[in-house]
Amino acid sequence: MLTVEQVLASQKANLETLMGLTAKAFEGVEKIVELNLTASKAALAETNEHAKALLSVKDAQELMAVQTAMFQPLAEKTAAYSRHLYDIASGSTAEFSKTVEGQAAQAQKKFMGLVDNAAKNAPAGSDTAVAVMKSAVAAASNALESVQKAVKQATDVAQSNFNAVAASAADAGKPASKKR
């Protein structure tokens, strides 16, 4: 049986977890806002420089050179921005996943404790029912572990694909700008 103290302790632990996750979410939002502010400031400064460069152009050939110089680093900057954004998102997701996995493990441990306690206090002849209950809990635990492994594998594949796309986008920007 759960006591009032156990319920209160559980509620307190859940509240602390929720507050920790909320703080992590705000940290992620702060990082994204900071990234966007930095990118906006850099874009504003570059726009100013480009406008000055365009106003100082004397002929069509110089205009083409200035335009080529403007667009050359665009793919690299876009890839870098995307990489930073992805790092922030994946870092926040990792924190949430770690917390959820920890909570699930604790909940499973407490539940197994309750099952064991119930098994000790079960009336005579209920051994089969207790064995079925323990088997069901073990099966659920194995299923949860399988889901967690699948999610981790999918996340690793997504990160690998993202890195490959970002690298190819940055590489694609380099030859295109050199050909001009």
N, C-alpha and C positions, 0 to 999 in steps of 0.2 A: 504494500500500500504506500502511496505517496503521502508524505506529510506536508503540512502547510509550509514548513521551512524549505522543503525540497522544491515545492512549486514556486515559492518566492525566489529562491536562489536561481532556479531555471529562468524565471521571467527577468530577473536582474541580468543574468548572463546574456539572454536574448537582446535585451535593451542595449547593453554594452556593445554587442556585436553590431546591432543596427546603427548605433552612433559611430562606431569605427568605420563601417561601410559608407555611411553618409559623408564622413570626413574624407575618405579616400575618393569618393565621387567628386566632392568639391575640389580636391587637389587636382584631379584630372581636368575638370572644367577650367581651373585657374591656369593650368599648363597650356590648354588649348587657347585660352584668351591671350595669354602671354605670347604664344607662337603667332597668333593672328596679328597681334599688335606689332610684333617685330617684323613680320612679313609685310604688313601695311606700311610701316615706316620705311622699310627698305624699298618697297615699290614706289612710294612717293618721292624718295630721294632719287631713284633711278629715272623716274619720269621727268623730274626737274633737269637732271643731267642730259637726258635724251632730247628734251625740248631745246635746251641751249645748243646742243650739238647740231640739231636740225636747223636752227636759226642761223648757224654759222656756215652752212653748206654753200659752196660757190658754184658747183656744177652737178650734173646728173650722176657722173661717176662717183663723186664724193658722197652724194646722197645714197647711192647703192651701198657704198662701203659703210656708212653710218648705220643704215638699216640692218645690214648683215651683222654688224657688231652688236646691235641692240638685241637681235633675236638669237644670237649664238648661245648665250648662257640660259635661255628660257627653259629648255628641257631639263637641264641640270638643276635649276632652281625649283622647278615643278616637282622633280623627283625627290629632291632634298626635303621640300615641304611635305610631300606625301609620306616620306620615310619618317619624319618627325611626328606627324600626326598619327601614323600607324604605331610608332613606338609608344606614344602616350596612351593610345587606346589599348594596345596589347598589355602594357604595364598595368593599367587599371583593371583589365579583365583578369590578369594573372592574380592580382590581389583579391578580387572577388572570388575567383575559383578556389584559391588557397583557403579563404575563410569558409566558404561553403563546404569544401571537402573536410575541413577540420570540424565544423559543426556536425556534418553527417557522421563522421567517425565517433564523435562524442555521443550523439544521439543513439547510434547503433550500440555503443558500449553500454549506455544506460539501459537501453531496451533489453540487451542480453542479460544485464544484471537483474532486471525485473523478471525475465523468463527463468533465470536460474533460481531466483528467490521463490517464484511461484512453483517451480519444480520441487524445491525442497519442502514446501508446505502443501504440496498436492496430496490428496487422499490416496490411500493404497489402491493399486490397480489402475492408476492413470498414467503409468509409465509410457504406454503407447502414444497417448495424446501429447505428452511432454516431448517425446522423441519427434513426433510429427511437427510440433511447434518449432522445435530447434532446427529441424531440417528446413522448414519454410523460411525461417530467419536467415539461415546460411545461404539458401538459394537467392533470397532477396539481396543479401550482401554481395554475393558473386555477380548478380545482375548489375548492381550499382557500380561495382568496380569495372565491369566490362563497359558500361556506358561512359564512365570517367576516362577510361583508356581510349575509347573511340573518339571522344571529344578532344582529348589531347592530341591524338594522331591527326584529326581533321584540322586542328589549330596549327600544328606543325606544318602540314601540307600547305595550308593557306599562307602561312608566313613565308615558306619557301617560294611559293608562286608569286607572292607580292615582291619579294626581293628580286626574283628573276625578271619580272615585268619592269620594276624600277630601274634595274641595271640596263636592260635593253632599251628603255626609253632614254636614259641618259646617254647611252652609246649611240643611239639613233640620232640624237641631236648633234653629236660631235661631227660625224662625217658630212651631214647635210650642210653644216655651216662652213666646213672647210672646202666644199666643192664650189661654193660661190665665189 
